[in-house]
Amino acid sequence: MRRTIVAAAGLVTLALAGCSGSPADPVTVTVTEEAEAQEEAPAPAESEAEEVVEPETSSSATEEAEQTFEMPAVVGQNLQDAQDLLQTLDSYLMDQVDATGLERFAVDDSNWTVCAQDPAPGAVVPISTVVTLSAVKLDEACP
């Protein structure tokens, strides 16, 4: 059983008595006790108990393999066109390399020609594979 003691009225009376200036005045303190009945919730019955469901570890999760695509032949194509083609196959991870070894960066991909590719044409690879395209500027020959 929980008891709540309400003594606010007594505190106010004490505070006011201290302000009156007369120390001989009697102080009245009122204390009220209230009893609260504790309500206990009944324990859940066996049929109401929470059921723990384990996630299924069936073969459907392992059968769900990453999407793949067949790598097209892009050597000889314009670099921008090769990138566009790969994106239509859901391949968005690409790296462009300067085939001359000068480590230039292709600012305008349409001004470059693909000289080599990795993975090789015809390879079936996951879409998370980084495709590397080696290219040179349009007016240059592939090494």
C-alpha positions as YAML, in Angstrom:
chain: A
units: angstrom
residues:
- id: 1
  name: MET
  ca: [0.00, 0.00, 0.00]
- id: 2
  name: ARG
  ca: [1.28, 3.43, -0.93]
- id: 3
  name: ARG
  ca: [0.66, 6.46, 1.29]
- id: 4
  name: THR
  ca: [0.64, 10.00, 0.08]
- id: 5
  name: ILE
  ca: [1.14, 12.71, 2.66]
- id: 6
  name: VAL
  ca: [-0.30, 16.05, 1.81]
- id: 7
  name: ALA
  ca: [1.24, 18.76, 3.92]
- id: 8
  name: ALA
  ca: [1.03, 21.76, 1.64]
- id: 9
  name: ALA
  ca: [-1.46, 23.54, 3.88]
- id: 10
  name: GLY
  ca: [0.83, 23.07, 6.86]
- id: 11
  name: LEU
  ca: [3.81, 24.46, 4.98]
- id: 12
  name: VAL
  ca: [1.86, 27.51, 3.93]
- id: 13
  name: THR
  ca: [0.73, 28.03, 7.53]
- id: 14
  name: LEU
  ca: [4.32, 27.75, 8.76]
- id: 15
  name: ALA
  ca: [5.51, 30.22, 6.17]
- id: 16
  name: LEU
  ca: [2.82, 32.71, 7.05]
- id: 17
  name: ALA
  ca: [3.45, 32.31, 10.76]
- id: 18
  name: GLY
  ca: [7.08, 33.20, 10.24]
- id: 19
  name: CYS
  ca: [6.08, 36.42, 8.48]
- id: 20
  name: SER
  ca: [3.61, 37.60, 11.11]
- id: 21
  name: GLY
  ca: [6.32, 38.77, 13.46]
- id: 22
  name: SER
  ca: [4.69, 37.18, 16.51]
- id: 23
  name: PRO
  ca: [6.66, 34.11, 17.61]
- id: 24
  name: ALA
  ca: [4.09, 33.19, 20.30]
- id: 25
  name: ASP
  ca: [1.26, 32.51, 17.86]
- id: 26
  name: PRO
  ca: [0.38, 28.84, 17.69]
- id: 27
  name: VAL
  ca: [1.06, 27.02, 14.44]
- id: 28
  name: THR
  ca: [-1.49, 24.60, 13.09]
- id: 29
  name: VAL
  ca: [-0.28, 21.84, 10.81]
- id: 30
  name: THR
  ca: [-2.80, 19.64, 9.02]
- id: 31
  name: VAL
  ca: [-1.63, 16.29, 7.66]
- id: 32
  name: THR
  ca: [-3.93, 14.27, 5.47]
- id: 33
  name: GLU
  ca: [-3.14, 10.66, 4.60]
- id: 34
  name: GLU
  ca: [-4.68, 9.02, 1.59]
- id: 35
  name: ALA
  ca: [-4.43, 5.33, 0.94]
- id: 36
  name: GLU
  ca: [-4.35, 4.20, -2.64]
- id: 37
  name: ALA
  ca: [-5.15, 0.66, -3.52]
- id: 38
  name: GLN
  ca: [-2.61, -0.93, -5.77]
- id: 39
  name: GLU
  ca: [-4.16, -2.49, -8.78]
- id: 40
  name: GLU
  ca: [-2.12, -5.37, -10.00]
- id: 41
  name: ALA
  ca: [-2.65, -6.43, -13.55]
- id: 42
  name: PRO
  ca: [-3.32, -10.12, -13.77]
- id: 43
  name: ALA
  ca: [-0.49, -12.16, -15.24]
- id: 44
  name: PRO
  ca: [-1.14, -13.07, -18.86]
- id: 45
  name: ALA
  ca: [-2.55, -16.50, -19.37]
- id: 46
  name: GLU
  ca: [-0.59, -19.06, -21.33]
- id: 47
  name: SER
  ca: [-2.65, -18.33, -24.44]
- id: 48
  name: GLU
  ca: [-2.05, -14.57, -24.13]
- id: 49
  name: ALA
  ca: [1.71, -14.80, -23.68]
- id: 50
  name: GLU
  ca: [3.76, -13.15, -26.40]
- id: 51
  name: GLU
  ca: [4.93, -15.52, -29.05]
- id: 52
  name: VAL
  ca: [8.52, -15.18, -30.18]
- id: 53
  name: VAL
  ca: [8.84, -15.66, -33.90]
- id: 54
  name: GLU
  ca: [12.27, -16.49, -35.25]
- id: 55
  name: PRO
  ca: [13.09, -15.10, -38.71]
- id: 56
  name: GLU
  ca: [13.02, -17.67, -41.42]
- id: 57
  name: THR
  ca: [16.38, -18.80, -42.64]
- id: 58
  name: SER
  ca: [15.04, -20.61, -45.62]
- id: 59
  name: SER
  ca: [16.93, -20.91, -48.82]
- id: 60
  name: SER
  ca: [14.90, -18.04, -50.33]
- id: 61
  name: ALA
  ca: [17.25, -15.51, -48.71]
- id: 62
  name: THR
  ca: [20.31, -17.23, -50.11]
- id: 63
  name: GLU
  ca: [18.67, -17.83, -53.46]
- id: 64
  name: GLU
  ca: [18.14, -14.09, -53.82]
- id: 65
  name: ALA
  ca: [21.45, -13.44, -55.55]
- id: 66
  name: GLU
  ca: [22.67, -10.06, -56.67]
- id: 67
  name: GLN
  ca: [21.49, -8.93, -60.09]
- id: 68
  name: THR
  ca: [23.98, -9.57, -62.88]
- id: 69
  name: PHE
  ca: [24.54, -8.35, -66.42]
- id: 70
  name: GLU
  ca: [26.50, -9.53, -69.44]
- id: 71
  name: MET
  ca: [29.39, -7.20, -70.14]
- id: 72
  name: PRO
  ca: [29.02, -5.75, -73.64]
- id: 73
  name: ALA
  ca: [31.93, -5.07, -76.01]
- id: 74
  name: VAL
  ca: [32.61, -1.34, -75.77]
- id: 75
  name: VAL
  ca: [36.18, -1.10, -77.10]
- id: 76
  name: GLY
  ca: [36.24, 1.38, -79.99]
- id: 77
  name: GLN
  ca: [33.12, 3.19, -78.80]
- id: 78
  name: ASN
  ca: [32.87, 6.76, -77.64]
- id: 79
  name: LEU
  ca: [33.45, 6.76, -73.84]
- id: 80
  name: GLN
  ca: [30.17, 8.56, -73.12]
- id: 81
  name: ASP
  ca: [28.21, 6.08, -75.27]
- id: 82
  name: ALA
  ca: [29.91, 3.15, -73.52]
- id: 83
  name: GLN
  ca: [29.00, 4.55, -70.11]
- id: 84
  name: ASP
  ca: [25.40, 5.14, -71.21]
- id: 85
  name: LEU
  ca: [25.14, 1.55, -72.46]
- id: 86
  name: LEU
  ca: [26.44, 0.16, -69.16]
- id: 87
  name: GLN
  ca: [23.96, 2.26, -67.21]
- id: 88
  name: THR
  ca: [21.08, 0.80, -69.23]
- id: 89
  name: LEU
  ca: [22.28, -2.58, -67.88]
- id: 90
  name: ASP
  ca: [22.14, -1.20, -64.27]
- id: 91
  name: SER
  ca: [25.93, -0.98, -64.08]
- id: 92
  name: TYR
  ca: [26.76, 2.34, -62.43]
- id: 93
  name: LEU
  ca: [30.17, 1.62, -60.89]
- id: 94
  name: MET
  ca: [32.70, 2.74, -63.49]
- id: 95
  name: ASP
  ca: [36.28, 3.90, -63.48]
- id: 96
  name: GLN
  ca: [37.81, 5.79, -66.40]
- id: 97
  name: VAL
  ca: [41.55, 5.44, -66.92]
- id: 98
  name: ASP
  ca: [43.80, 7.35, -69.31]
- id: 99
  name: ALA
  ca: [45.13, 4.59, -71.59]
- id: 100
  name: THR
  ca: [48.25, 6.63, -72.41]
- id: 101
  name: GLY
  ca: [49.41, 6.47, -68.80]
- id: 102
  name: LEU
  ca: [49.46, 10.27, -68.48]
- id: 103
  name: GLU
  ca: [46.76, 10.08, -65.78]
- id: 104
  name: ARG
  ca: [44.58, 12.68, -67.48]
- id: 105
  name: PHE
  ca: [40.99, 13.08, -66.36]
- id: 106
  name: ALA
  ca: [38.22, 12.96, -68.96]
- id: 107
  name: VAL
  ca: [36.24, 16.14, -68.34]
- id: 108
  name: ASP
  ca: [34.06, 15.64, -71.44]
- id: 109
  name: ASP
  ca: [33.61, 11.87, -71.86]
- id: 110
  name: SER
  ca: [32.26, 12.35, -75.38]
- id: 111
  name: ASN
  ca: [35.76, 13.48, -76.50]
- id: 112
  name: TRP
  ca: [37.34, 10.12, -75.59]
- id: 113
  name: THR
  ca: [37.41, 6.65, -77.22]
- id: 114
  name: VAL
  ca: [37.49, 3.37, -75.26]
- id: 115
  name: CYS
  ca: [40.70, 1.38, -75.87]
- id: 116
  name: ALA
  ca: [40.31, -1.40, -73.30]
- id: 117
  name: GLN
  ca: [37.74, -2.67, -70.84]
- id: 118
  name: ASP
  ca: [37.62, -4.78, -67.72]
- id: 119
  name: PRO
  ca: [35.70, -7.12, -67.31]
- id: 120
  name: ALA
  ca: [36.03, -8.68, -70.74]
- id: 121
  name: PRO
  ca: [33.11, -8.69, -73.21]
- id: 122
  name: GLY
  ca: [30.64, -11.51, -72.59]
- id: 123
  name: ALA
  ca: [31.49, -11.91, -68.89]
- id: 124
  name: VAL
  ca: [28.45, -12.22, -66.63]
- id: 125
  name: VAL
  ca: [29.15, -10.06, -63.59]
- id: 126
  name: PRO
  ca: [27.19, -8.65, -60.63]
- id: 127
  name: ILE
  ca: [26.00, -5.06, -60.99]
- id: 128
  name: SER
  ca: [28.26, -4.15, -58.05]
- id: 129
  name: THR
  ca: [31.34, -4.88, -60.20]
- id: 130
  name: VAL
  ca: [33.50, -1.83, -60.95]
- id: 131
  name: VAL
  ca: [33.88, -1.60, -64.73]
- id: 132
  name: THR
  ca: [37.18, -0.04, -65.80]
- id: 133
  name: LEU
  ca: [37.28, 1.69, -69.16]
- id: 134
  name: SER
  ca: [40.69, 2.76, -70.53]
- id: 135
  name: ALA
  ca: [40.39, 5.55, -73.06]
- id: 136
  name: VAL
  ca: [42.26, 8.13, -75.11]
- id: 137
  name: LYS
  ca: [41.19, 11.43, -76.66]
- id: 138
  name: LEU
  ca: [39.40, 11.16, -80.03]
- id: 139
  name: ASP
  ca: [42.41, 12.39, -82.04]
- id: 140
  name: GLU
  ca: [44.82, 9.90, -80.38]
- id: 141
  name: ALA
  ca: [45.57, 6.28, -81.18]
- id: 142
  name: CYS
  ca: [45.10, 3.55, -78.59]
- id: 143
  name: PRO
  ca: [48.45, 2.30, -77.25]
...
